[in-house]
Amino acid sequence: MEDQGGQEWVGTPAAAAYLGIRLRTLYRLINDGRLPAYRPARVFRVRKADLDEFLDACRVRRGELDHLCGPDVGLAHEPQDDDD
C-alpha cells in the first residue's frame, strides 16, 4: 500500500515475512522501540523504508564475529597478495 507521499506501507504479517522473522518477534521489536510502527486504525502498519533502515542497522560488519571464529580465520578463496 502506498500513501499520497509515495511511502510504501505494509501490514505486520508482510513486515515479518520481509524480515524473515516470526510475527511475535516483529511485535517485540516494535514494543522495544527498535522498529517504528503506526496504528492509523485497528491494524498496525510499518513503512517499508523503516524495514530497510532496520535491516541496514542489523548488518554484520567485517570483524564483528572475531570472537566466534578468531581474527586469523580466512576463506580459502580470498585473493592473496603475490607481489614479491
GIQUI-V735974 format. One record per residue. N is the residue number from 1. RES is the residue in one small letter. OMEGA is omega as a letter, one per 20 degrees, with the letter a starting at -180 (* if undefined). BURIAL is + if it has 16 or more other C-alpha atoms within 10 Angstrom, else -. D_CENTER is the distance of its C-alpha to the mean C-alpha in whole Angstrom. Layout:
[[N;RES;OMEGA;BURIAL;D_CENTER] [N;RES;OMEGA;BURIAL;D_CENTER]]
This chain:
[[1;m;a;-;20] [2;e;r;-;21] [3;d;a;-;23] [4;q;r;-;25] [5;g;r;-;23] [6;g;r;-;21] [7;q;r;-;18] [8;e;a;-;16] [9;w;r;+;16] [10;v;r;+;15] [11;g;a;+;16] [12;t;r;+;14] [13;p;r;-;15] [14;a;r;-;14] [15;a;r;+;10] [16;a;r;+;10] [17;a;r;-;11] [18;y;r;-;9] [19;l;a;-;6] [20;g;a;-;9] [21;i;r;-;10] [22;r;r;-;13] [23;l;r;+;14] [24;r;r;-;16] [25;t;r;-;12] [26;l;r;+;11] [27;y;r;+;14] [28;r;r;-;14] [29;l;r;-;11] [30;i;a;+;13] [31;n;r;-;16] [32;d;a;-;15] [33;g;a;-;14] [34;r;a;-;11] [35;l;a;+;10] [36;p;r;-;13] [37;a;a;+;14] [38;y;a;-;18] [39;r;a;-;21] [40;p;r;-;23] [41;a;a;-;26] [42;r;a;-;25] [43;v;r;-;22] [44;f;r;+;18] [45;r;r;+;16] [46;v;r;+;13] [47;r;r;+;13] [48;k;r;+;11] [49;a;r;-;11] [50;d;r;-;9] [51;l;r;+;6] [52;d;r;-;6] [53;e;r;-;7] [54;f;r;-;4] [55;l;r;-;2] [56;d;a;-;6] [57;a;a;-;7] [58;c;a;-;5] [59;r;r;-;7] [60;v;a;-;10] [61;r;r;-;13] [62;r;r;-;17] [63;g;a;-;19] [64;e;a;-;16] [65;l;a;-;18] [66;d;a;-;21] [67;h;r;-;22] [68;l;a;-;21] [69;c;a;-;23] [70;g;a;-;25] [71;p;a;-;25] [72;d;r;-;28] [73;v;a;-;26] [74;g;r;-;26] [75;l;a;-;25] [76;a;a;-;29] [77;h;r;-;28] [78;e;r;-;27] [79;p;r;-;29] [80;q;r;-;32] [81;d;r;-;34] [82;d;r;-;38] [83;d;r;-;39] [84;d;*;-;43]]
